[in-house]
């Protein structure tokens, strides 16, 4: 996966998408990270399915990548994560991603996240609230 990411050519996209279904969390995580580096990558459809992955490192990578690509299809899952994930980094990434997506439907989840126990999540949620339409 790292080699495909280093090559950064769009022809790697189908291979990375296939790797995102691998049984190994490490392979899924590396595939998500490589996805972001592909030149002229236009979307994050295969990543959206991994936003709620059971593995923490995969969720962290998927929420970050969903935000990078403004993956509106991940909005509902991100709203759930921003208020309920046990990991503050996932909650922060979800808040950031929701801000990048910018849908006003996410306002309630971001307002709840603005009261989070983690100051990093609170700060990110407040910044995201300024970005929603």
C-alpha positions as CSV (number, residue, x, y, z in Angstrom):
1,X,0.0,0.0,0.0
2,X,2.8,2.4,0.8
3,X,4.4,1.8,-2.6
4,X,1.1,2.5,-4.3
5,X,0.8,5.7,-2.3
6,X,4.4,6.7,-3.2
7,X,3.7,6.2,-6.9
8,X,0.6,8.4,-6.4
9,X,-0.9,7.5,-9.8
10,X,-4.6,7.3,-10.3
11,X,-4.2,3.7,-11.7
12,X,-3.6,2.6,-8.1
13,X,-7.1,3.6,-6.9
14,X,-8.8,0.3,-7.7
15,X,-6.1,-1.6,-5.8
16,X,-6.3,0.7,-2.8
17,X,-10.1,0.4,-2.8
18,X,-9.8,-3.4,-2.8
19,X,-7.2,-3.2,0.0
20,X,-9.7,-1.2,2.1
21,X,-11.8,-4.5,2.4
22,X,-8.8,-6.5,3.7
23,X,-9.1,-8.4,6.9
24,X,-6.0,-6.7,8.3
25,X,-6.6,-3.3,9.9
26,X,-3.1,-2.3,9.1
27,X,-3.7,-2.9,5.4
28,X,-6.9,-1.0,5.5
29,X,-5.2,1.9,7.3
30,X,-2.3,2.0,4.9
31,X,-4.7,1.9,1.9
32,X,-6.7,4.9,3.3
33,X,-3.5,6.9,3.9
34,X,-2.2,6.1,0.4
35,X,-5.6,7.1,-1.1
36,X,-5.1,10.7,0.0
37,X,-1.8,10.9,-1.9
38,X,-3.1,9.8,-5.2
39,X,-2.8,12.6,-7.8
40,X,-6.1,13.9,-9.1
41,X,-8.1,11.7,-6.7
42,X,-11.6,13.0,-6.9
43,X,-13.5,11.3,-4.1
44,X,-13.4,9.1,-1.1
45,X,-16.2,6.6,-1.7
46,X,-14.3,3.5,-0.5
47,X,-13.1,5.4,2.6
48,X,-16.7,6.3,3.7
49,X,-17.4,2.6,4.5
50,X,-14.5,2.6,7.0
51,X,-15.4,5.7,9.0
52,X,-17.1,3.4,11.5
53,X,-14.5,0.6,11.4
54,X,-13.9,-1.4,14.5
55,X,-10.2,-0.6,14.5
56,X,-9.2,2.7,16.1
57,X,-6.4,3.5,13.7
58,X,-8.6,2.8,10.7
59,X,-11.3,5.1,12.1
60,X,-8.8,7.9,12.7
61,X,-7.5,7.6,9.1
62,X,-10.9,7.3,7.6
63,X,-12.4,10.3,9.4
64,X,-9.4,12.4,8.4
65,X,-9.6,11.4,4.8
66,X,-13.4,11.9,4.7
67,X,-12.8,15.4,5.7
68,X,-10.0,16.0,3.3
69,X,-12.3,15.0,0.4
70,X,-15.4,16.6,1.9
71,X,-17.2,13.3,1.6
72,X,-20.8,14.2,2.2
73,X,-21.8,10.5,2.1
74,X,-20.0,10.1,5.4
75,X,-21.9,12.9,7.1
76,X,-24.3,10.7,9.1
77,X,-21.6,8.4,10.4
78,X,-19.4,11.3,11.3
79,X,-22.2,13.0,13.2
80,X,-22.5,9.7,15.2
81,X,-18.8,9.5,15.9
82,X,-18.4,13.2,16.9
83,X,-20.7,12.6,19.8
84,X,-20.1,9.0,20.8
85,X,-16.7,7.6,19.8
86,X,-14.5,6.7,22.8
87,X,-11.4,8.2,21.2
88,X,-11.0,12.0,21.3
89,X,-8.8,12.0,18.1
90,X,-11.7,10.3,16.2
91,X,-14.2,12.8,17.7
92,X,-11.9,15.7,16.7
93,X,-11.4,14.3,13.2
94,X,-15.1,13.8,12.8
95,X,-15.8,17.4,13.9
96,X,-13.2,18.7,11.5
97,X,-14.6,16.6,8.7
98,X,-18.1,17.8,9.3
99,X,-16.9,21.4,9.1
100,X,-15.2,20.7,5.8
101,X,-18.4,19.1,4.5
102,X,-20.3,22.2,5.7
103,X,-23.8,20.8,5.8
104,X,-26.1,22.7,8.2
105,X,-27.8,19.4,9.1
106,X,-24.6,18.6,11.2
107,X,-25.1,21.7,13.4
108,X,-26.8,19.7,16.3
109,X,-24.0,17.1,16.4
110,X,-21.3,19.8,16.3
111,X,-23.1,21.8,19.0
112,X,-23.1,18.7,21.2
113,X,-19.4,18.2,20.4
114,X,-18.7,21.8,21.4
115,X,-19.4,20.6,25.0
116,X,-17.1,17.6,24.8
117,X,-14.8,16.6,27.7
118,X,-11.8,17.1,25.4
119,X,-10.7,20.6,24.8
120,X,-9.3,19.7,21.4
121,X,-12.7,18.3,20.4
122,X,-14.5,21.4,21.7
123,X,-12.2,23.7,19.9
124,X,-12.5,21.8,16.6
125,X,-16.3,21.6,16.9
126,X,-16.6,25.3,17.5
127,X,-14.4,26.0,14.4
128,X,-16.5,23.5,12.4
129,X,-19.7,25.3,13.5
130,X,-18.4,28.4,11.8
131,X,-18.1,26.5,8.5
132,X,-21.5,24.9,8.3
133,X,-24.0,26.7,6.0
